[in-house]
Amino acid sequence: MAVTNADGSQEPRPLEVEEAPRRAASAVLGSGTNASADGDMRDALDPANQSLGEALKLSYRILQLGVLALVVTFLFSGFQQVEEGFTGVKTLFGRIEGEGMDRQLEPGLHATWPYPVGDVVSVEARRTVRLDHEFWPVVKPNLRTIEEQIESATLTDPLRPGADGSLLTRDGDLAHAKIEASYVVDDVVELLEVADRARMDDIVKHVLMQATVEAAGALTLAELVDAQRDFLAEPVRTHANALLQGMHLGVSIVEAKASERSYPFAVRNRFLEAQTMRENVKAGVERARQQAATQLTSIAGEKAYADLVRLVAEYDSALTAQDGAKADATLLAIGARFEATDIGGEAAMIINRAKASQGALEGKLTRELRRLQGLAPAFAENPRQVVRQLWLAAVRDVLSQPYAEVFSVPPSLADFSLHITSSEKLMQQRRDAQLESDKQAAEMQGFGNGQFNPSGRQIMIDQAGRRLERDASKGFSR
């Protein structure tokens, strides 16, 4: 079905759809009077308004408490702690508070206006700075210790200005040093008014560098590198304090020391070689002295050799002065000292051998005297017979030796020659006898079979014995 529009056009007519029946209403809103409607609305909204009001009141109170806490925290943030080992000042809008020395704060808790109105600026009261590279050569990366650097230094590898640090001494030599200094803050107000506290170490380092250059220029190289005393430290501290005082920084150097001082490494290398040679010479001299003392002690004993050396020197002086009486007296004193009980060493051995030789000689002479006294009556009665018997006894003693050989020759032969070969047994006996004789001679050191027989003119009673003159002009040994 079509529908004709007002302009004459036709459109198809929509199909009519049958609507489903609606169910009955469960509630009916009726319209009553205005007064009753407003009252019902208020009754419905009162619990919600009350809950909202209570929530707003609670939030407001919490906000008040938060603001109060922030105010209290802000006020108490003005209390600041100055740590131990620090000092500081109070500031108000960036200006230091207080008058005179009261402006400088001691360690502890201090009250001030909160930041940014007020603040407490603290500074470390004592600091240490070091000049480890300013006056020291550049360390080569492949050399770890200073000993390795010194050993590798040569005269063909000079110092490089601008890279290797050095000092110029009074005598025009170069030296190296490492400086360590401690400074304290005397007036923190003056410090903060003049300089930035973050740059104080750099300022003090530059002051120390200038002071070190001035102090080194007044010392010789030997004084600067003296191992026994630090001649550099005190002048550095004095010059540095004078510079700091002129700059009005409120700090001063309380301690300074040159932790290391050195010649140029190439020079030090040669110096160590010379020092090593000097130490070797000193050790050689000491060993020679010890050997001399050992030899002198082995000659006469530790206690006696000093006295004997002194007496020998006196004896030599007396001979030089041609004082014979004093020389004889000194020689007797030397003999008495040799006879003392504390004599030892080779002298004691020689004296004991001499005493043994003297005893043996006295015994031999005594026996010979007794034998001669026994032969005296027979010799007076028949001297020829006594001589013949003594001669036969001597021949018997010679022929009775184990290595003696006797050959009988017919008396009718006028000329003859013999070719004789001794037996092996006799030859061995002769060799053994010769070895024993040589051994005894070596043991007695020239005494001749353990005995020394002085001649008649060498025997003196109660006076000095054999005198040895240096020029061999007189004496028995001449």
C-alpha positions in Angstrom: 0.0 0.0 0.0 1.3 3.5 -1.0 0.8 6.8 0.7 0.4 10.1 -1.3 2.5 13.0 0.1 1.6 16.6 -0.1 3.7 17.2 -3.1 1.9 14.4 -4.9 4.7 11.8 -4.5 3.8 8.5 -3.2 5.7 6.4 -0.7 5.1 2.9 0.4 3.2 2.7 3.6 4.8 0.8 6.4 3.2 -2.2 7.7 1.4 -1.9 11.0 2.8 -4.1 13.8 0.5 -5.1 16.5 1.8 -4.1 20.0 2.0 -6.6 22.8 -0.3 -5.9 25.7 1.4 -4.1 28.7 1.4 -5.5 32.3 -0.3 -3.6 35.1 1.7 -1.0 37.0 3.2 -2.0 40.3 3.3 1.5 41.7 1.4 4.7 40.9 3.0 8.1 41.4 0.3 10.4 42.4 0.6 14.2 42.7 -0.4 15.7 46.0 0.2 19.1 47.7 3.7 20.8 47.5 4.2 21.0 51.2 3.9 17.3 51.7 6.3 16.6 48.8 9.1 18.8 50.3 8.7 17.2 53.7 9.0 13.8 52.3 12.2 14.8 50.3 13.9 16.3 53.4 13.1 13.2 55.4 14.7 11.1 52.7 17.9 13.2 52.4 18.6 13.9 56.1 20.7 10.7 56.8 22.9 11.4 53.7 23.4 15.0 54.6 24.4 14.1 58.1 26.9 11.5 56.9 28.4 13.9 54.4 28.7 16.6 57.0 30.4 14.3 59.5 32.8 13.2 56.8 33.6 16.8 55.9 34.2 17.7 59.5 36.5 14.7 60.0 38.5 15.6 56.9 38.8 19.1 58.0 40.1 18.1 61.4 42.6 15.7 59.8 43.7 18.5 57.6 44.2 20.8 60.6 46.2 18.1 62.3 48.4 17.7 59.2 48.9 21.4 58.9 49.8 21.6 62.6 52.2 18.7 62.2 53.8 20.4 59.3 54.1 23.6 61.2 55.7 21.8 64.2 58.0 19.9 61.9 59.0 23.1 60.1 59.7 24.8 63.4 61.7 21.9 64.8 63.7 21.6 61.6 65.7 24.6 62.8 67.5 22.3 65.3 70.6 21.0 63.6 73.5 18.9 64.8 77.2 20.0 64.4 79.1 16.7 64.3 82.2 16.0 66.4 85.3 17.2 64.6 83.4 20.0 62.8 82.6 23.7 63.5 80.1 26.0 62.0 77.9 29.1 62.1 74.2 30.1 62.1 72.8 32.0 59.1 69.6 34.1 58.8 68.6 34.8 55.2 72.2 33.9 54.2 73.9 36.2 56.7 75.9 34.9 59.6 74.3 35.5 63.0 76.0 36.5 66.2 78.8 38.7 67.3 82.5 38.1 67.8 83.6 34.5 68.8 80.0 33.7 69.7 79.3 33.3 66.0 81.5 30.1 65.8 79.6 27.0 66.9 81.0 24.1 68.9 80.0 20.5 68.2 76.5 19.7 69.4 72.8 20.5 68.8 72.0 24.1 67.9 68.6 25.9 67.4 68.1 28.2 64.5 65.4 29.4 62.1 64.2 26.7 59.7 65.5 26.5 56.2 65.4 28.6 54.0 65.0 31.3 56.6 67.9 30.1 58.6 70.6 27.3 58.4 73.7 25.9 60.1 76.7 25.7 57.9 79.3 23.2 59.3 83.0 22.9 58.3 85.4 20.1 59.1 87.7 21.5 61.8 90.9 19.6 60.7 91.9 18.3 57.4 95.0 16.8 55.8 96.3 17.6 52.3 99.1 15.9 50.4 101.4 16.9 47.6 102.3 13.5 46.2 102.8 14.5 42.5 103.6 18.2 42.4 107.3 17.7 43.2 107.8 14.1 42.3 108.6 12.5 38.9 105.9 10.8 36.9 105.6 7.2 37.9 106.1 4.8 34.9 103.2 2.3 34.6 105.5 -0.7 34.4 107.4 0.2 37.6 105.5 -0.4 40.8 107.9 0.5 43.6 110.2 3.4 44.1 113.2 1.0 44.1 112.3 -0.2 40.6 112.1 3.4 39.5 115.5 4.3 40.9 117.1 1.2 39.4 115.7 2.0 36.0 116.7 5.7 36.0 119.6 6.7 33.8 121.4 9.9 33.0 120.1 9.7 29.4 116.5 10.0 30.6 116.4 13.5 32.0 113.5 15.2 33.8 110.7 16.6 31.7 109.6 20.1 32.7 105.9 20.4 33.1 105.5 16.6 33.6 108.1 15.6 36.2 107.9 17.7 39.4 111.1 18.9 41.2 112.5 21.5 43.6 115.4 23.8 43.1 117.8 23.9 46.1 120.1 26.7 47.3 123.1 25.2 45.6 121.4 24.9 42.3 120.6 21.2 42.5 117.3 19.4 41.8 115.5 17.4 44.4 112.1 15.6 44.8 109.8 15.6 47.8 106.3 14.6 48.9 104.6 16.9 51.4 101.9 16.1 53.9 100.3 18.8 56.0 97.3 19.2 58.4 95.4 22.4 58.7 92.8 23.5 61.2 90.0 26.1 61.0 90.8 28.9 63.5 88.0 31.2 62.4 85.2 29.7 60.5 83.4 33.0 60.0 86.5 34.5 58.3 86.8 31.3 56.2 83.2 31.4 55.0 83.3 35.1 54.3 86.4 34.9 52.2 86.5 31.5 50.4 84.3 28.7 49.3 84.6 25.8 51.8 84.5 23.2 49.0 87.7 24.7 47.6 89.7 25.0 50.8 91.8 21.9 50.1 92.9 23.3 46.7 93.7 26.7 48.2 95.8 25.1 51.0 97.6 22.9 48.4 98.6 25.9 46.3 99.8 27.7 49.4 101.8 24.6 50.4 103.3 24.5 46.9 104.6 28.1 47.1 105.8 27.5 50.7 107.7 24.4 49.7 109.4 26.1 46.8 110.5 28.9 49.1 111.7 26.5 51.8 113.7 24.3 49.4 115.4 27.3 47.9 116.9 28.1 51.3 118.4 24.5 51.8 121.2 22.7 50.2 120.6 19.3 48.5 122.4 17.5 51.3 120.2 19.2 53.9 117.0 18.6 52.0 117.5 14.8 51.6 119.1 14.3 55.0 117.8 10.9 56.3 118.3 11.8 60.0 116.5 15.1 60.2 113.7 16.7 58.2 115.0 20.2 57.5 112.1 20.9 55.1 109.0 20.5 57.2 109.3 23.4 59.6 110.2 26.0 57.0 107.3 24.8 54.9 104.9 25.2 57.8 106.2 28.7 58.7 106.0 30.0 55.1 102.6 28.5 54.6 101.1 30.1 57.8 102.5 33.4 56.8 100.8 33.2 53.4 97.5 32.0 54.9 97.6 34.8 57.5 98.0 37.4 54.8 95.0 35.9 52.9 92.8 36.1 56.0 91.3 32.6 55.4 90.9 31.7 59.1 93.0 28.5 58.8 96.5 27.6 59.8 99.0 24.7 59.2 99.5 22.8 62.5 101.7 20.0 61.2 103.8 19.5 58.1 106.3 16.8 57.1 108.2 15.7 54.1 107.1 12.1 53.9 109.7 11.4 51.1 112.7 13.3 50.0 115.1 12.2 47.2 117.9 13.1 44.9 116.9 12.9 41.2 116.5 9.2 40.6 119.4 8.9 38.1 121.7 10.5 40.7 120.3 8.4 43.5 121.0 5.3 41.5 124.7 6.2 41.3 124.6 7.3 44.9 123.2 3.9 46.0 126.0 2.2 44.2 128.6 4.4 45.9 126.9 3.8 49.2 126.8 0.1 48.6 130.6 0.1 47.9 131.1 2.2 51.1 129.2 -0.3 53.1 131.2 -3.2 51.6 134.4 -1.4 52.5 133.2 -0.8 56.0 132.2 -4.5 56.3 135.6 -5.5 55.0 137.4 -3.3 57.5 135.2 -4.7 60.3 136.0 -8.3 59.2 139.7 -7.4 59.0 139.5 -6.0 62.6 137.8 -9.2 63.8 140.4 -11.4 62.1 143.2 -9.3 63.6 141.6 -9.6 67.0 141.2 -13.3 66.5 144.8 -13.7 65.4 146.1 -11.6 68.2 143.9 -13.5 70.7 145.2 -16.8 69.2 148.7 -15.6 69.8 148.6 -14.8 73.5 145.0 -15.1 74.7 142.2 -12.6 74.9 143.4 -11.1 78.2 147.1 -11.0 77.7 147.7 -9.8 74.1 146.8 -6.2 74.8 149.3 -6.0 77.7 152.0 -7.7 75.5 151.4 -5.3 72.6 151.8 -2.4 75.0 155.0 -3.8 76.5 156.4 -4.6 73.1 155.7 -1.0 72.1 157.5 0.3 75.2 160.4 -2.0 74.5 160.6 -0.7 70.9 160.5 2.9 72.2 163.3 2.2 74.7 165.5 0.7 71.9 164.8 3.7 69.7 165.8 6.0 72.5 168.9 3.9 73.2 167.8 3.4 76.8 169.3 0.0 77.5 168.3 -0.2 81.2 164.7 0.5 80.3 164.8 -1.9 77.4 166.2 -4.7 79.7 163.6 -3.9 82.4 160.8 -4.0 79.8 162.1 -7.3 78.3 162.0 -8.8 81.8 158.4 -7.5 82.2 157.5 -9.1 78.9 159.0 -12.4 80.1 157.0 -12.1 83.4 153.8 -11.4 81.5 154.4 -14.5 79.4 154.8 -16.5 82.6 151.5 -15.3 84.0 148.7 -17.9 84.4 146.2 -16.1 82.0 148.6 -16.5 79.0 147.0 -18.5 76.2 147.1 -19.2 72.5 150.2 -19.9 70.6 152.4 -18.2 73.2 151.2 -20.6 75.9 151.9 -23.5 73.6 155.4 -22.3 72.8 156.1 -21.7 76.5 154.9 -25.1 77.4 157.0 -26.7 74.8 160.0 -24.7 76.0 159.4 -25.9 79.5 159.0 -29.5 78.3 162.3 -29.1 76.3 164.0 -27.6 79.4 162.8 -30.4 81.6 164.0 -33.0 79.1 167.3 -31.3 78.7 167.8 -31.1 82.4 167.0 -34.8 82.7 169.3 -35.7 79.9 172.1 -33.6 81.4 171.5 -35.1 84.8 171.7 -38.7 83.4 174.8 -37.8 81.4 176.4 -36.3 84.5 175.7 -39.3 86.6 177.1 -41.6 83.8 180.2 -39.5 83.5 180.6 -39.5 87.3 180.3 -43.3 87.3 183.0 -43.6 84.5 185.4 -41.1 86.1 187.2 -43.7 88.4 187.6 -46.2 85.6 188.8 -43.5 83.2 191.3 -42.3 85.7 192.7 -45.8 86.1 192.6 -46.9 82.4 191.4 -44.2 80.0 192.2 -46.1 76.8 190.0 -49.0 77.9 187.1 -46.7 78.8 187.3 -45.0 75.4 187.4 -48.3 73.6 184.3 -49.5 75.5 182.4 -46.3 74.8 183.3 -46.6 71.1 182.1 -50.2 70.9 178.9 -49.2 72.7 178.3 -46.5 70.1 178.9 -49.0 67.3 176.5 -51.4 68.9 173.8 -48.8 69.2 174.2 -47.9 65.5 174.2 -51.4 64.3 171.3 -52.4 66.5 168.9 -50.1 64.6 166.2 -52.1 62.8 167.0 -50.5 59.5 170.8 -50.9 59.7 172.5 -53.4 57.3 176.0 -54.8 57.8 178.2 -56.1 55.0 181.4 -58.0 55.6 184.2 -57.8 52.9 187.2 -60.0 52.8 190.3 -58.2 54.0 192.4 -59.4 51.1 190.6 -57.3 48.5 192.2 -53.9 47.7 189.5 -52.3 45.6 185.9 -53.5 45.2 182.5 -52.1 44.3 179.2 -53.2 45.6 175.7 -53.2 44.0 173.3 -53.7 46.9 169.6 -53.7 46.9 168.0 -53.6 50.3 165.1 -55.7 51.2 161.6 -54.3 51.0 161.2 -54.7 54.8 164.2 -52.5 55.5 163.2 -49.9 53.0 159.8 -49.6 54.5 161.3 -49.2 57.9 163.5 -46.4 56.7 160.5 -44.7 55.1 158.5 -45.0 58.3 161.4 -43.6 60.3 161.8 -40.6 58.0 158.1 -39.9 58.2 158.1 -40.0 61.9 161.1 -37.7 62.0 159.4 -35.2 59.7 156.2 -35.4 61.8 158.0 -34.6 65.0 159.9 -31.7 63.3 156.6 -30.3 62.1 154.9 -30.6 65.5 157.7 -29.0 67.3 158.0 -26.1 64.8 161.7 -26.0 64.6 162.6 -27.1 68.1 164.3 -30.2 66.7 162.9 -33.5 68.1 161.2 -31.7 71.0 164.3 -30.2 72.5 166.2 -27.0 72.1 169.8 -26.9 73.3 171.1 -23.3 73.7 174.7 -22.7 73.4 176.8 -21.6 76.4 176.8 -17.9 75.5 173.0 -17.9 75.1 172.5 -18.9 78.7 172.2 -15.9 81.1 171.4 -16.0 84.7 169.0 -13.4 86.3 169.1 -11.1 83.3 167.4 -10.5 79.9 167.9 -13.3 77.5 168.0 -13.3 73.7 167.4 -9.8 72.3 166.3 -9.4 68.8 167.3 -6.1 67.1 165.2 -4.8 64.3 168.2 -3.7 62.3 170.1 -7.0 63.1 173.1 -4.9 64.3 173.5 -7.0 67.5 171.9 -9.8 69.4 172.2 -13.6 69.3 169.9 -13.9 66.3 172.1 -11.8 64.1 
